[in-house]
Amino acid sequence: MTNVESESKHRRARRGKRDQLLTLINGWDPAGVLHESGRRDQYEFMVDDLLAFLEREGDKGDIATFLDRQISDRFGSKPEGSAQFATKALSWFRIESDEQS
């Protein structure tokens, strides 16, 4: 496999992870905005940073704090269940990473 093919494969895998993570966040809907707007991209703004946290194996508390801050800054409300979602996201990421190996 050439470097170009390898890089392309890596980009597709990362895009897939981003899409899956956005789907998880949308399922949680921390600001309760999806039912009003119907737009799938409401939480797109934080997907890359959250994925970076997961890749660095951030701990649940740091991830929950990050989520609280992001939602509060963007929507003016504190989400419920940040710690539970952080646990879910960490579990998803570990499973996803194992499947990619």
Secondary structure, DSSP 8 states (H G I E B T S, - for coil): --HHHHHHHHHHHHHHHHHHHHHHHHHH-TTS-HHHH--TTTTGGGHHHHHHHHHTT--HHHHHHHHHHHHHHHHSS--S-HHHHHHHHHHHHHHHHHHH-
